[in-house]
Amino acid sequence: MDESTSVDPVLWSVDDRGVAHVILNRPEVSNAYNGDLIASLLEAFDELGRRPLRAAVITGRGRNFQAGADVNWLDAIRRSSPAGNLRASRMTARAIQRLNVLPIPTVALVQGACFGGGTGIISACDIVIAADNATFSIAEVRIGVAATIIIPQPNDAIGVRQVRRYALTGERFDVKEAYRIGLVNEVVPAADLMARAETILKHILANAPIALKFSLQAVNKGLETAQSEGLALEASYFGICAATEDKKEGTSAFLEKRAPKFRGR
C-alpha cells in the first residue's frame, strides 16, 4: 500500500519477522483522533491480537506523533445524545486498553506533538523512544473535558503524583522532562528514531516468544491483583515457561555458549 496516498486513518502491515507496523495516518491534522481513527485502531489491535506476532511498532505519519482529539469531532460528539457521548468515550477507552494488553511487546516512536490521547497511547506501550523534538501534554482540561479516558495508563507509566500535576495544569513539557518522569525510555535525534527501534527489536526478537508473552501477562495481571495472588500467578507462569521446548533450548544454548534458536513452543 502506498502510505503517501492512502486515506485510511490507520495503516498496518506485518513484516517477514512477524513485526507489525501500525501507523496513525491523519497527518493533515497531526493525527488527531476521531471516531474513524479509533474504530480503525480497535480493528487493527483485534487483528494483531489474533496473529502469531513477535512485536508491534506504533508510529504517527508526518511531523507529529499524535496531537490528541480532533476538536471538530469533539464538538460533533458534544451536540449528540448522552448515549452517543458515552459510546464515543467507551470506544476510545477500549482502544487504549486493547493496546495496553496486546500479548506482544509494543514500541512507540514519538516525534513532534504528543498530546492528550497521544500521551495515553504511548503510556500503554511497553517501550517508548522519543525524538529530541518531541513535546508532551495531558491537556484535555484546556478544552473543557477531563482526561479520565486515558488517565489509568499514565498513572501506571509515570505515577499518580506526575499525572496529578500535568492533568491539572494542562501544561506542555519537553522530552527531557518526559524522560525524567519515565514517560519515555530513550531520547534520540529525530533522524535516528527508526534505527534505534531496529536495535530494540533485535533484542526483543532474540528472546523466547512464550516467555515474552507470559512476562507481559505477569506485569499486567500483577497490577490488578493482591501481592499473594500475584506471586501465585507468576509462579504458575514460570512453571508453564519451564516446561516449554524454548526453555530447554535456551538452557542448552547458554551452556554451549551459542545463540538460542527459539521456535515459540
Residue pairs with C-beta under 8 A, 6 or more apart in sequence:
1 11
1 13
3 11
3 23
3 25
3 61
6 25
7 25
8 25
8 40
9 24
9 25
9 26
9 34
9 36
9 37
9 40
10 22
10 23
10 24
10 25
10 37
10 40
10 41
10 43
10 44
11 22
11 23
11 25
11 61
12 20
12 21
12 22
12 23
12 44
12 47
12 48
13 20
13 21
14 20
14 21
14 51
14 53
15 21
17 54
17 201
17 205
18 52
18 53
18 54
18 55
19 53
19 54
19 55
19 56
19 57
19 201
19 205
20 48
20 51
20 53
20 55
20 56
20 57
20 104
21 56
21 57
21 59
22 41
22 44
22 48
22 56
22 57
22 58
22 59
23 59
23 60
23 61
24 31
24 33
24 37
24 58
24 59
24 60
24 61
24 65
24 66
25 31
25 61
26 32
26 33
26 34
26 37
26 61
26 70
27 60
27 61
27 62
27 63
27 64
28 62
29 67
29 70
30 62
30 63
30 64
30 66
30 67
30 112
30 113
31 37
31 60
31 61
31 62
31 64
31 65
31 66
31 67
31 118
32 66
32 67
32 68
32 69
32 70
32 71
32 73
33 41
33 66
33 68
33 69
33 70
33 73
33 92
33 117
34 69
34 70
34 72
34 73
35 73
35 88
35 91
38 88
38 91
38 92
38 95
39 91
41 95
41 98
41 99
42 91
42 94
42 95
42 98
45 95
45 98
45 99
45 102
46 98
48 56
48 102
48 104
49 98
49 102
49 103
52 264
53 104
54 104
54 105
54 204
54 205
54 209
55 104
55 105
55 106
55 107
55 201
55 204
55 205
56 102
56 104
56 105
56 106
56 107
57 106
57 107
57 108
57 109
57 197
57 201
58 99
58 106
58 107
58 108
58 109
58 121
58 122
58 125
59 65
59 108
59 109
60 66
60 110
60 111
60 112
60 118
62 112
63 111
63 112
63 113
64 111
64 112
64 113
64 114
65 108
65 109
65 110
65 111
65 112
65 113
65 114
65 118
65 122
65 134
66 113
66 114
66 115
66 117
66 118
66 121
67 113
67 114
67 115
67 116
67 118
68 115
68 116
68 117
68 118
68 139
68 140
69 116
69 117
69 140
69 143
71 143
74 143
74 145
77 84
77 85
77 88
78 85
89 149
92 117
92 149
93 149
93 150
96 117
96 120
96 121
96 124
96 149
96 150
96 153
97 124
97 152
99 106
99 121
99 124
99 125
100 124
100 153
100 220
101 220
102 216
103 213
103 216
103 217
104 212
104 213
104 216
105 126
105 127
105 204
105 212
105 216
106 124
106 125
106 126
106 127
107 125
107 126
107 127
107 128
107 129
107 197
107 200
107 201
107 204
108 121
108 122
108 125
108 127
108 128
108 129
109 129
109 130
109 131
109 193
109 194
109 197
110 118
110 122
110 128
110 129
110 130
110 131
110 134
110 184
111 130
111 131
111 133
111 134
111 190
111 193
112 131
112 133
112 134
112 135
113 134
113 135
114 122
114 130
114 134
114 135
114 136
114 137
115 135
115 136
115 137
115 138
115 139
115 172
116 137
116 138
116 139
116 140
116 147
116 150
117 149
117 150
118 136
119 136
119 137
119 138
119 150
119 154
119 183
120 147
120 149
120 150
120 153
120 154
122 128
122 157
122 183
122 184
123 150
123 153
123 154
123 156
123 157
123 158
123 183
124 153
126 216
127 185
127 200
128 183
128 184
128 185
128 186
129 184
129 185
129 186
129 187
129 188
129 193
129 196
129 197
129 200
130 175
130 178
130 179
130 184
130 186
130 187
130 188
131 175
131 187
131 188
131 189
131 190
131 193
132 175
132 187
132 188
132 189
132 190
133 175
133 190
134 174
134 175
134 178
134 184
134 187
135 172
135 173
135 174
135 175
136 172
136 173
136 174
136 175
136 177
136 178
136 183
137 166
137 170
137 171
137 172
137 173
138 147
138 150
138 151
138 154
138 163
138 166
138 167
138 170
139 170
139 172
140 146
140 147
140 167
140 170
141 147
141 167
141 168
141 170
142 170
146 167
147 167
151 163
151 167
154 162
154 163
154 167
154 183
155 163
156 223
157 182
157 183
158 181
158 182
158 183
159 181
159 182
162 181
166 173
175 184
175 187
176 187
178 184
179 185
179 186
179 187
186 196
188 196
204 212
206 259
206 260
207 262
208 241
208 244
208 246
208 247
208 249
208 250
208 260
208 262
208 264
209 246
209 262
209 264
210 240
210 241
210 244
210 246
210 264
210 265
211 241
211 244
211 246
211 247
214 237
214 238
214 240
214 241
217 237
218 230
218 233
218 234
218 237
221 230
221 233
222 230
222 233
222 234
225 233
241 247
244 265
245 263
245 265
246 260
246 262
246 263
246 264
246 265
249 260
249 261
249 262
249 263
250 260
250 262
252 260
253 259
253 260
253 261
254 260
